[in-house]
Amino acid sequence: MPTSIGTLVKEIQTLTNKMASTEGKAVLHAIELSRCYTALRKQVKNRQWEKTLAALGTTPRVACRYLVISKSWWIKQAPGPELLALMPCDLHKLEALSKLEQQALSVLLKAVNCKDSSRGEVISAVDGVLGVPHTPSADDDEVTLSDLKKRWEGSIRKIIADIEDLDNEDLDDEAREDLWTDLSKKFSEVEAALYPPEEEDPDASSGPSDDEDDELGDETDEDDEEAAVS
């Protein structure tokens, strides 16, 4: 005789609660690891840092995420059971969430399902709470250089998180090349906006001088390179 629906529902609820509890413990382990990585970083010299991480089987990129987490209030006061039950066991997401104060974290975790949301969505939600990117209001029409840098940082972080969310099967060598080509075109548009072509002087001679010919001949296009972060 098959198990009744009621029994299965209770079993699913029980196992789900156990899984949430296990994930909460994993989050606490991640916080403790961040404390250890910070202590280690203070003692290891710069030249030995990467070698030490390699011996641990990790990378500077991963270690950097732990170092960010170690700056949060979680180190002095671990999140309570209510928050732990809602926190994702994902280092990328935890790095972003660690930047929020306790009250802001509580509000966001109740508003956004950070466990099921993608890394990019979680990072975007955190950036929204922190005011990154900045969206000018009707009374704030001017965009400052600081605003622009915050938008750029938030956008790049989200792009990296979305790329890391892709399945390896979808991101083969050809797909990587196509994606980088598309991104490079966008970076070229940014470069064109930063360095717009100068307007020609109508009084200037129609042809460049010999010196100008040499200078123009030496111009080369520079490729923009983006370093990945965690």
N, C-alpha and C positions, 0 to 999 in steps of 0.2 A: 504494500500500500504506500503510495507516494506521501511524502511529508506535506502536512497542511500548509496553506499559505501563511496563516498566522504564525506558525512555528518558524517558517523560513524568514518572515519579516523580523521576528525577534532576534533570530540568529544573525541576520545581516546587521541589525542595529548594534548588537553586542560586539561583533567583529569590527564594525566601523568605529565604535568608541575605543576599542583596544588599539586600532591603527592610529587614531588621533592621539592617543596617549603615548604611543611609541614615537610618533613624529615629534611630539612635544619634547620628549627626552632627547631626541636627536638634535633638536634646536638648541637645547641646553648644552649638549656636547659641542656644538659648533661655537657657542659663546665661550665655552671654556678653552676650546682650541685657539680662538682669537686671542685670549689672554696669554696662552703659551707662545704663540707666534710673536706677539709683541715683546715678550720677555726675551725670546731668542734673538729677535732683531736688534735689541739694545746691546747684546753681548757679542754678536758676530760682526766682524769687520766687513766693509762693503765688498771687498774682493772675494771674500769667502761665502758671501750670502747665497749666491746661486749654487755653489758647490754643496753647501749645507742642505739647501732645498732639494737638490737632485738626489742626495743621499736619503732624504725623507720620501722620495718618490713623488714630489710635487713640483710646481713651477712658481716663478715670481708672480705671475698673474694671479694664481689662486691664493698665494700667500698675501698678496696685496688686498684681496677681498677680506681676508681675516683681519688684517691690520685696520681696515676701515671699520669693521664691526667693533673692534676693540675700543674705538673712540666713543661708542654709544653709552647711554646710561645703563645698558644691560649688564655691564661689567660690575658696577656697584650694586645694582639691584636687578636680579634676574626677573624677567616677565612672569607674572602670575599664571596660574593654571588656565584662567579664562582666555588670556591672550595667547598662551602657548597652543591652545586647542585650535586657534585660528591661523597661527603662523605657519607658513610653508617650510618644508624641509628642503630648501633649495638655496645654495650659497649666493647665487646672483640676486635672488629676491631678498634674502636676508640682508645683504649688503645695502640695498636700497632702503629697506624698512628701518634699518638701524639708524638712519639719519633723522628719524622722526622722534619728537618728544613723546612722552608716555601717553598723554591725552590724545594727541594727534594720531598716534599709532592705533589706539583703541578705536577711535572714530573710523579710521580708514579700514581697519580689519573687519569692522561690522558692516561697512558700506560696500567693500570689494572682497570677493572670494579670491583671496591671494593664492590659495592652493590650486585652484583650477585655472586661474588666469595665466596668460603667458608671461614670460619675464618682461617683455616689452610693455605689456599692459600694466604690470605692477610698477615698473620704473616710471612710466608715464603718470600713474596715479600719485606716486610719491612726489614727483616733480611738480605736479599740480598743487599739492599741499604746501610745498616749499616755495612755490612761486616761480618755478622753472619749468617751461619757458614763461617769460613775462608777456602778458597780453595787454597792450595799451588800452586804456579806457577812453571814453569820450573826452575826459578832462586831462588825458595824458597822451597827447598826439605824438610827442617826440620820443624817438627810440634812441637810447644812449648806447655807447659802446659796451657797457656792462650788460645791458639787456640783450644785446646781440650775442655776446659771448655765452650768456646763460642759455639762450635758445639753442645755439650751436652745440653746446655741451649736452643738453638734454636730447637733442635730435640724434647726435652721434651715438650716445649711450643706448638709445632705443633701437637704432639700426643694428648695432652690435648684438644686443640682446635678441632681436628678432632673427638675425642670422644664426645665432647659437641655438635658437629654438627649432631651426629647420632640421629635418631628418637627413641623415647622411645619404640615404638613397635618393633624395631629391636634389642634393647638392653635390653632383659629380663634378669632374674636372671641367666639362664643357659648361655646366651651369654656373660654376664659380667664375669662369672667364667672362661669360655673358653678363653676370651680375656686376663684376668689377668694371667692365666696359661701360655699363649704364651709369654706375656711380661716378666713374671718371669724367663722364660727360657733364654730370651735375657739378662736379668740382671745377670743371673748366668754366662753367657758367658763373660760379662764385668768383673765380679768378678774373673773368671778364668784367664783373661788377666792381671788383676792387681796383682794377687797373683799366678803366675805360680808355678807348683810343682818344688821343688828343685831336681837337679840331684843327683842321689845316688853316694856316694863315693865308688869307687871299692875296696878301702882298708878297708872299714868299715866291721864289722862283719855282717854275713848274717841275724842274728836275732836281734831284738831290746832288750835292757836291760830291767830289771824290771821297772826302772824309766820311760823308754820310753814307755813301755806298758801302764803304768798308764796315761802318758800324752796323748797318742793316744786315750785311752779309754774315756778321758774327752772331746774330740773334738766334737763339735756340729755344725750343719749347721745353719747359720743365714739367716733368710728371709729378703730380701730387701723390704723396704716399700717406696713407692713414695707418697708424699703429694701433692694433687691437688691444683692448683693455681687459674685466672678468667677468 
